Amino acid sequence: MSYYPWVDDDEDESFAWLDSSRKEELDGRGYLLTEGVRCEEWFPKGLVFDLSKEGGSTLTDSIPNTFGMLVVSEKLKGILEQETPADFIEYLPIRLRTPRKKVLTTPYYIANVLGSVACMDAKKSDFSMSSIVKTQVRRFRRLALNEKKIPKDAKIFRLAEQTSLILVREDLGQRIVDEDCLGVLFQELEDFGSEFRGRA
């Protein structure tokens, strides 16, 4: 079975993006949303994220952002709920606000994938480690997986060596594509990190 990195779809300029400014309401804990830990207890109720003035206006099923979060629609949440165990993903409700300051009623959620799987094949991968968090990969130039280390029931998971990276199993990715979810892009594993190849 193949696995694909879930990356932001930045190819269509009509898609709305989250504004990249930090959220003071997260009280310096926003980084926890990419670490695979439960955040429900402290996550602010009714949190509003602004949409970027530079982005388009089309609301997609996965809203691109620079925070490394999966921001999903009700439709995509429903698919993920059907395809994964009940305690596998934490769904944190948020609201979206347009550049004209209109808060939208369309429901969205941060899909916080809990836990992680240590399955990077270090010998076949090309990467540099973070100088701040010593256990985390800062940048991949090439990523190879040891699929024997991936649990058979894992259709979506965080890579333990870089917890902000979400990997999706082929069958789940195909269902999301078949159901015409906008804004979702699954990259071929061999292409992941290719933009950094040839750089130090």
Salt bridges, closest charged atoms under 4 A:
GLU25 OE1 - LYS23 NZ 3.92
ASP50 OD1 - ARG97 NE 2.66
GLU81 OE2 - LYS77 NZ 3.01
GLU83 OE1 - LYS155 NZ 2.50
GLU83 OE2 - ARG175 NH1 2.98
GLU90 OE2 - ARG38 NH1 3.75
ASP126 OD1 - ARG141 NE 3.19
ASP171 OD2 - ARG169 NH2 2.77
GLU179 OE2 - ARG175 NE 2.80
